[in-house]
Amino acid sequence: MDIRLAPMEGVTDAVHRRVHHRLFGGVEKYYIPFITPSHHQVFTTRDMRAIAPENNAGVPCIPQLLTRDAELFLWAAQQLADLGYDEVNLNTGCPSGTVTAKGRGSGALRDPEGLRAFLDAIFAASPLPVSIKTRIGFYDAAEWPALLAIFRDYPVKELTIHPRTRNEFYKGGVHEDCFQLAADAGLPLVYNGNLFSAEDCGALQTRYPDMPMMIGRGLIANPALGRQLHGGAPATGEELRHYHDALMAEYAREYPADTVHGRMREHMKYLSCCFEDSRKALKAIRKSNPGNYPAAAAMLFALPLAECPAYDPDVFAK
Ligand SMILES: Cc1cc2nc3c(=O)[nH]c(=O)nc-3n(C[C@H](O)[C@H](O)[C@H](O)COP(=O)(O)O)c2cc1C
């Protein structure tokens, strides 16, 4: 199986990548959440923290760019090549309103001719192979055949498809027929979306035996998922506790207490899916401050483990 960790801004940062790779593994590639190259043609401190090779030592990473300015894309791709990366991923999927308003992310899908001109320019001169992570339309899945026809005209290293439109954000079902259309076209694909449990991944594998799977929320909720898919053991309670402590210690080396607390709360929202009846503990974590957070976290780790841990969208609605 070929398992990729989806980029998740604010969650899958360099600290997470290092700790996850060291303690659980089972992930072939880690995608770095998007960076948006600025017109000044310098990476910010935040960008550098994400992409600096020393912060990702030993972790197989693919950086991602969010821009629709070909000159900036090419500048950034050259910087990434100079840093030693061997692929750059283009984001045409981000649904955020502030992003799409500038024609970036899935905003690019609203303007197929503009997208084509942009792809013409970057594929003509990119110093690195370009892979793309996309949605299947902006407003409606009916846009997909025309968009797919555009992507087919370029030597895309891999096309990761999240089969939802921009307007569907991350909710509801996925458009399996749209993914199938791309599979029928014979492009090198990666599947992404709603792979929340080992069972979901097994079902995808039955349908598409060699398809690489990019997993986001499912892998943050169950950090052992990749290992399990490779035939390894599920996470023990002790491992999860150790993972938590390692994340917290490494965040504390790099960030102030408030930021550490914010990052840990976010991770714990997902990790709570590994435990039975986590509602009360999660509430304590949500209401915690940096001072009483450890006691709230301990409440979660005292709970029995869920038999089949899986990301539960309802956790975020509670
Ligand atoms: C909090 C959050 C941050 C995300 N950040 C990025 C990002 O930086 N780049 C990107 O291509 N997708 C991003 N995504 C989308 C995920 O990579 C992925 O496509 C989405 O979560 C669906 O996959 P899943 O069902 O396996 O979680 C983000 C999603 C979430 C929930």
The ligand as an SDF file (V2000), in Angstrom:
LIG
                    3D

 31 33  0  0  0  0  0  0  0  0999 V2000
   -7.6080   21.8340    8.9170 C   0  0  0  0  0  0  0  0  0  0  0  0
   -7.3430   21.4590    7.4790 C   0  0  0  0  0  0  0  0  0  0  0  0
   -6.2710   22.0360    6.8040 C   0  0  0  0  0  0  0  0  0  0  0  0
   -6.0260   21.6950    5.4540 C   0  0  0  0  0  0  0  0  0  0  0  0
   -4.9380   22.2460    4.7990 N   0  0  0  0  0  0  0  0  0  0  0  0
   -4.6740   21.8710    3.5010 C   0  0  0  0  0  0  0  0  0  0  0  0
   -3.5240   22.3480    2.7960 C   0  0  0  0  0  0  0  0  0  0  0  0
   -2.6870   23.0900    3.3280 O   0  0  0  0  0  0  0  0  0  0  0  0
   -3.3510   21.9460    1.5100 N   0  0  0  0  0  0  0  0  0  0  0  0
   -4.2410   21.0920    0.8780 C   0  0  0  0  0  0  0  0  0  0  0  0
   -4.0440   20.7420   -0.2850 O   0  0  0  0  0  0  0  0  0  0  0  0
   -5.3140   20.6170    1.5370 N   0  0  0  0  0  0  0  0  0  0  0  0
   -5.5430   20.9680    2.8220 C   0  0  0  0  0  0  0  0  0  0  0  0
   -6.6100   20.4320    3.4760 N   0  0  0  0  0  0  0  0  0  0  0  0
   -7.4030   19.3690    2.8100 C   0  0  0  0  0  0  0  0  0  0  0  0
   -6.8320   17.9900    3.1660 C   0  0  0  0  0  0  0  0  0  0  0  0
   -5.5280   17.8400    2.6130 O   0  0  0  0  0  0  0  0  0  0  0  0
   -7.7210   16.8690    2.6100 C   0  0  0  0  0  0  0  0  0  0  0  0
   -7.8860   17.0680    1.2250 O   0  0  0  0  0  0  0  0  0  0  0  0
   -9.0930   16.8550    3.2770 C   0  0  0  0  0  0  0  0  0  0  0  0
   -8.9610   16.8430    4.6960 O   0  0  0  0  0  0  0  0  0  0  0  0
   -9.8820   15.6340    2.8260 C   0  0  0  0  0  0  0  0  0  0  0  0
   -9.1720   14.4520    3.1430 O   0  0  0  0  0  0  0  0  0  0  0  0
   -9.6090   13.5370    4.4080 P   0  0  0  0  0  0  0  0  0  0  0  0
  -11.0620   13.2140    4.1980 O   0  0  0  0  0  0  0  0  0  0  0  0
   -8.7180   12.3330    4.3370 O   0  0  0  0  0  0  0  0  0  0  0  0
   -9.4090   14.3530    5.6340 O   0  0  0  0  0  0  0  0  0  0  0  0
   -6.8830   20.7680    4.8050 C   0  0  0  0  0  0  0  0  0  0  0  0
   -7.9600   20.2060    5.4970 C   0  0  0  0  0  0  0  0  0  0  0  0
   -8.2020   20.5320    6.8080 C   0  0  0  0  0  0  0  0  0  0  0  0
   -9.3780   19.8870    7.5180 C   0  0  0  0  0  0  0  0  0  0  0  0
  1  2  1  0
  2  3  1  0
  2 30  2  0
  3  4  2  0
  4  5  1  0
  4 28  1  0
  5  6  2  0
  6  7  1  0
  6 13  1  0
  7  8  2  0
  7  9  1  0
  9 10  1  0
 10 11  2  0
 10 12  1  0
 12 13  2  0
 13 14  1  0
 14 15  1  0
 14 28  1  0
 15 16  1  0
 16 17  1  0
 16 18  1  0
 18 19  1  0
 18 20  1  0
 20 21  1  0
 20 22  1  0
 22 23  1  0
 23 24  1  0
 24 25  2  0
 24 26  1  0
 24 27  1  0
 28 29  2  0
 29 30  1  0
 30 31  1  0
M  END
$$$$
